[in-house]
Amino acid sequence: MYKLSLVFFVVCIWHTTSNEHFFKNFWSPYDEKFGYFSESERLETLKGVKEMFYFGYDNYMKHAYPKDELDPIHCTGRGPDYENPSNININDVLGEYSLTLVDTMDMLAIMGNTTEFKKAAQLIADNLTFQNTTVQVFEATIRVLGGLLSAHLLIVDPEKPFGDLNPVDYSGELLSLAHDLASRLIPAFDNTATGIPYPRINLENGVPADCTNETCTAGAGTLVLEFGVLSRLLGDPTYESVARKAVRQIWALRSNVTGLIGNVINIQSGEWVGKMSGLGAGLDSFFEYMLKSFILFGDKEDIRFFKESYETIKYHMRRGRLKCNKGEGNTPLYVNVHMSSGEVANYWIDALQAAWSGVQVLHGDIEEAICSHAIYYSIWRKYSSLPERFNWHLKAPDVPFYPLRPELIESTYYLYQATKNPFYLHVGRDIYNSINTHAKAECGYGTIHDVNTKELEDRMESFFLSETCKYLYLLFDKDNHLNKHAAGYIFNTEGHIFPVSREFRKKVWEEELSAWEVDKGDDSYMNEDFKTEGGDIPFSKAVVVDARTNASTFNCDNIPSIRRYALPLHSKYMEQIDRAIGINLDF
């Protein structure tokens, strides 16, 4: 035993001497807390996450289905608020289309529950109809259209990587429903001077007479993945073309001074009504879909838009020291700014911005992702949840509720996949424990009304099962097919999986491959389109290379080895973040 301990000590010292930061950090309290995560801890947490998911899912099926959501305190179902049509907090999302079940189908497949997946798919195929409800185009697209398409693609995959998911006599019913829904959403693009869609649509009667002409940037520009997949499955360019036109119009209307875009736009005049530019609510997934659209479809316009956006964002929104893990100065922070000047617009960041770290991982900017993520994890540690808005100047929530959003755990999952650092398993377990402790209700998990008091609201949004539980599960299920073949899939912004396939790079209506010349073996795009930040290999590059060659391994060989052994962020910088957030250090 003594010899083994000595060998371990020597190995540790060898690792530390290869990096001065690690050597100084080795015995810090942060290392003691986050430096190791055992296999038994991983399995125990995985078991707990499964129980969490099924507690929510089984109670939804028992008490709420076919309604859209579960009210977990009173154990009832929830649908649209017909008595109060202006209650858009509810009515933007809920449409009497069994939302939670549609949103959850691919999670059942990922967990290997083929029996329940087939049961769910059959229930949807036999019973789902679209009714006289008014919903937000964005939410219906990412949750319902995305869920239907993902489940259909899993069913028809000839490789059957998640098992036999084929319901009896399946003949494309989920794809037909997806086509039906998209056809009901298409009128939102009609009669707008810019081609940017109306934000809401009635699924029977089209655009409501009183519909506003103002829409958020993310809502209008986060439709390309779902509409593009549908177009390529059907061989009909209509759906993808309207979604792409909206993105191009928003892009064309960016500031000619800063290159930034605002958060709210008038779809008729093209005037920016909301001139705040940031990475959170109203803007977040617009940037995410530029990169993911390129990964899935290979259109070079997408990666050009993303790269220009990324450079502009870093120039105008980033504050703090030059390097995340090196030098002096304040912690790097992406702040909200005025789109026309780049000046700070306010002193808050919001929960949706926590997804930005995951986008940075996909882009290959691992060091920046580490810093972005650490800020949100520090806020989580302070409140055991994540307030909707956190004022970094006052070190307190501006908007204190937490509806069990997935964005922080999503980025945690991406960072763990890229680095395999046990720190991120600790983060995931903390998130799981907090939710299980503070959000568990009589028959599900409820929105935390106030992160200070942990008072609950009687609502379990569909993304809790579709995303929050999914990313937690995948974080701890290291042998899952999705993790072993990460290069073969991309997540939409609701956590639905689409295969990265050559078929999606073909425009059948043009009878040729897209701009990405896969079969020609042309690698010339690699040097420019995938220039990395800080020398790290981008997750997106791993995806692209493997997809082109039909390989399916997650290549992180070029991530510096120190990222696997040391804390991702130097302990002095972690302490700096904790103090900036106002956290009471517990060691």
C-alpha positions, -999 to 999 in steps of 0.1 A, spaced: 0 0 0 28 24 9 45 17 -25 13 24 -44 8 56 -25 43 67 -33 39 59 -70 6 78 -70 23 108 -54 52 108 -79 27 105 -108 8 135 -95 39 155 -90 50 146 -125 18 159 -139 20 191 -118 55 199 -128 44 199 -164 22 229 -156 31 257 -132 -6 265 -126 -14 230 -117 16 227 -93 5 258 -74 -31 246 -74 -26 210 -64 -34 212 -27 -61 239 -30 -95 233 -14 -110 235 -49 -89 205 -60 -99 186 -29 -136 192 -37 -136 188 -74 -105 168 -84 -118 133 -83 -151 115 -90 -153 78 -84 -170 52 -106 -194 43 -78 -204 80 -75 -210 81 -112 -232 50 -112 -251 62 -81 -258 96 -97 -269 80 -130 -293 59 -111 -307 90 -93 -311 109 -126 -331 79 -141 -353 79 -110 -358 117 -114 -368 114 -150 -393 85 -144 -408 102 -114 -416 132 -136 -425 112 -167 -447 85 -150 -466 112 -132 -472 131 -164 -486 100 -180 -507 92 -150 -521 126 -141 -517 149 -171 -516 131 -205 -530 141 -230 -527 176 -217 -495 195 -225 -479 198 -191 -480 184 -156 -489 206 -126 -467 187 -101 -482 201 -68 -519 194 -75 -512 165 -98 -533 177 -128 -528 184 -164 -523 218 -179 -532 231 -214 -537 265 -230 -553 293 -210 -585 298 -231 -600 321 -206 -571 345 -208 -557 345 -244 -532 372 -235 -515 349 -210 -486 343 -234 -464 327 -207 -487 297 -211 -502 301 -245 -470 306 -264 -460 271 -255 -491 250 -248 -512 240 -278 -533 210 -268 -508 187 -286 -496 165 -257 -465 186 -256 -446 168 -228 -450 134 -245 -439 147 -279 -410 165 -263 -399 134 -244 -400 106 -270 -363 107 -280 -353 108 -244 -370 74 -239 -349 61 -268 -317 74 -255 -324 57 -222 -329 24 -240 -366 21 -231 -378 8 -264 -411 -4 -250 -422 29 -237 -408 47 -268 -430 26 -290 -460 31 -268 -454 69 -268 -449 70 -306 -481 50 -311 -501 73 -288 -489 103 -307 -495 87 -341 -530 76 -332 -542 107 -313 -523 139 -320 -543 165 -340 -536 202 -343 -564 223 -331 -577 259 -328 -549 271 -306 -525 301 -310 -489 293 -302 -455 308 -307 -439 297 -340 -405 293 -323 -417 271 -294 -439 249 -317 -409 244 -340 -382 235 -315 -404 214 -292 -431 198 -313 -417 198 -349 -383 189 -335 -396 161 -313 -416 146 -341 -387 147 -366 -362 133 -341 -385 104 -331 -392 96 -368 -355 96 -377 -348 72 -347 -375 49 -359 -364 46 -395 -326 45 -388 -316 11 -404 -287 8 -379 -312 8 -349 -285 22 -326 -309 26 -297 -327 -7 -303 -359 -16 -322 -380 15 -319 -405 6 -347 -441 7 -336 -464 -19 -352 -471 -11 -388 -453 23 -387 -455 40 -420 -442 75 -413 -470 89 -392 -447 111 -372 -432 126 -403 -467 132 -416 -476 150 -384 -444 170 -387 -453 180 -422 -489 189 -411 -476 211 -383 -450 229 -405 -477 236 -431 -497 253 -404 -467 273 -393 -458 285 -428 -484 312 -430 -465 331 -403 -440 340 -431 -467 354 -454 -475 391 -457 -444 403 -439 -424 429 -457 -391 414 -446 -398 377 -447 -392 375 -410 -422 356 -396 -449 367 -372 -442 354 -337 -475 336 -333 -498 315 -353 -532 299 -349 -529 263 -360 -563 264 -377 -568 299 -388 -533 313 -395 -519 346 -382 -543 361 -356 -557 395 -365 -543 411 -334 -508 396 -338 -480 419 -330 -455 429 -358 -426 426 -333 -406 395 -328 -375 385 -309 -344 377 -330 -340 341 -316 -377 333 -322 -375 343 -358 -340 330 -366 -340 296 -348 -360 276 -373 -335 264 -398 -326 230 -383 -361 218 -381 -374 233 -413 -343 222 -431 -345 186 -419 -382 185 -430 -374 200 -464 -347 174 -470 -368 145 -459 -397 156 -481 -376 169 -510 -395 202 -508 -374 234 -504 -403 255 -492 -397 251 -455 -360 255 -454 -361 285 -478 -384 306 -457 -364 299 -425 -331 308 -443 -346 340 -457 -355 351 -422 -320 345 -410 -305 364 -440 -328 393 -434 -319 396 -398 -282 394 -407 -286 421 -434 -301 444 -408 -272 442 -383 -256 475 -373 -233 489 -399 -212 504 -371 -206 474 -348 -219 444 -368 -242 436 -338 -279 427 -340 -307 437 -316 -331 415 -296 -365 427 -310 -373 436 -346 -404 449 -364 -411 423 -392 -427 449 -415 -403 479 -413 -371 460 -403 -366 485 -375 -349 473 -344 -374 479 -315 -351 463 -290 -315 474 -294 -299 454 -267 -274 429 -280 -264 399 -259 -262 362 -256 -293 355 -235 -330 357 -240 -341 370 -273 -308 363 -291 -292 331 -277 -302 304 -301 -298 326 -332 -260 322 -330 -263 285 -319 -282 276 -351 -257 293 -374 -230 268 -362 -253 238 -359 -268 244 -393 -234 243 -408 -226 211 -390 -258 195 -402 -262 209 -437 -227 221 -447 -238 254 -461 -207 277 -460 -230 308 -456 -239 295 -421 -203 292 -409 -194 326 -424 -223 342 -405 -212 324 -373 -176 333 -375 -183 369 -382 -208 370 -353 -183 353 -330 -156 378 -337 -180 407 -332 -194 393 -300 -159 388 -285 -149 423 -295 -179 442 -283 -195 421 -255 -165 405 -237 -151 423 -207 -122 413 -184 -87 399 -188 -74 388 -222 -71 351 -213 -94 329 -192 -67 310 -174 -38 334 -175 -29 369 -165 -43 396 -142 -76 414 -143 -113 407 -139 -130 374 -149 -140 374 -186 -177 382 -188 -200 386 -218 -223 415 -211 -254 430 -227 -245 460 -249 -262 486 -272 -261 472 -307 -251 505 -323 -223 514 -299 -211 484 -280 -216 503 -247 -229 483 -217 -267 483 -217 -274 469 -183 -259 450 -154 -275 416 -157 -270 383 -174 -297 357 -177 -301 319 -174 -304 313 -211 -269 327 -217 -255 297 -198 -259 278 -231 -232 300 -247 -204 278 -232 -218 248 -251 -217 268 -283 -181 278 -276 -172 241 -271 -187 233 -305 -166 261 -320 -135 248 -303 -129 278 -279 -125 255 -249 -107 279 -226 -133 306 -231 -161 281 -225 -145 271 -192 -146 307 -180 -182 313 -192 -194 282 -176 -176 288 -143 -196 321 -137 -229 303 -140 -218 274 -118 -208 299 -91 -242 315 -93 -257 280 -90 -236 272 -59 -248 304 -43 -285 297 -47 -287 259 -55 -304 270 -86 -301 296 -113 -322 328 -112 -336 339 -145 -316 371 -143 -286 378 -121 -274 413 -116 -236 411 -116 -232 446 -103 -255 441 -72 -245 404 -69 -282 395 -66 -311 382 -87 -331 407 -108 -356 380 -117 -355 353 -90 -375 323 -105 -359 291 -119 -381 270 -141 -357 240 -141 -339 253 -173 -313 230 -189 -288 255 -203 -262 252 -175 -263 214 -175 -262 214 -213 -229 233 -213 -216 211 -185 -222 181 -207 -204 196 -236 -174 206 -215 -172 171 -200 -173 155 -234 -145 178 -246 -123 175 -215 -134 144 -195 -125 164 -164 -142 152 -132 -149 187 -122 -179 186 -146 -193 155 -130 -193 173 -97 -212 201 -113 -237 177 -127 -242 160 -94 -246 193 -76 -274 203 -101 -291 169 -97 -290 171 -59 -303 207 -58 -332 199 -81 -341 168 -62 -339 186 -29 -356 218 -37 -379 213 -67 -395 179 -60 -432 181 -55 -461 156 -49 -459 141 -84 -432 158 -103 -407 187 -102 -419 223 -100 -406 257 -111 -387 273 -82 -406 306 -78 -378 323 -58 -343 310 -56 -339 327 -22 -368 310 -5 -372 279 -28 -410 284 -29 -424 264 -58 -448 272 -86 -472 244 -98 -456 239 -133 -433 213 -148 -423 226 -182 -417 201 -209 -380 209 -213 -373 196 -178 -378 160 -191 -367 168 -227 -335 186 -219 -326 190 -182 -329 153 -175 -315 143 -209 -282 162 -205 -279 151 -169 -284 115 -179 -259 116 -208 -233 133 -186 -232 102 -163 -240 75 -188 -205 72 -203 -214 41 -224 -244 56 -241 -244 52 -278 -248 90 -282 -216 95 -262 -196 69 -280 -208 82 -314 -210 119 -306 -198 128 -340 -229 113 -355 -255 136 -339 -264 172 -333 -289 185 -307 -315 211 -316 -320 239 -291 -347 218 -273 -323 189 -269 -337 168 -298 -312 147 -317 -307 147 -354 -282 125 -372 -252 141 -389 -258 124 -422 -247 129 -458 -283 127 -467 -289 161 -450 -263 177 -472 -281 168 -503 -306 192 -518 -328 167 -536 -346 195 -554 -313 206 -570 -301 170 -576 -267 179 -563 -247 180 -531 -247 213 -512 -217 236 -511 -198 212 -489 -182 188 -515 -183 156 -494 -177 130 -521 -149 149 -537 -128 146 -506 -121 183 -507 -105 193 -474 -96 229 -484 -123 243 -463 -107 229 -431 -79 254 -428 -102 284 -428 -137 274 -417 -123 255 -387 -96 277 -374 -95 271 -337 -94 294 -307 -64 288 -284 -51 257 -301 -79 234 -291 -96 211 -315 -133 221 -319 -160 196 -311 -176 208 -344 -144 198 -363 -145 164 -347 -181 161 -358 -174 172 -393 -144 151 -400 -160 120 -387 -192 126 -405 -173 130 -438 -155 97 -434 -183 78 -418 -162 74 -387 -179 79 -353 -153 86 -327 -152 117 -305 -117 131 -312 -104 153 -283 -68 143 -287 -57 179 -291 -73 191 -259 -44 199 -237 -39 170 -212 -38 194 -183 -75 199 -189 -81 163 -179 -59 163 -147 -61 199 -133 -90 220 -124 -104 234 -157 -100 269 -142 -71 278 -120 -82 279 -83 -73 315 -78 -96 324 -107 -124 302 -94 -121 320 -60 -121 353 -79 -154 344 -96 -169 332 -63 -161 365 -46 -174 385 -76 -207 366 -74 -209 371 -37 -207 334 -27 -197 324 8 -168 301 4 -176 269 24 -140 258 29 
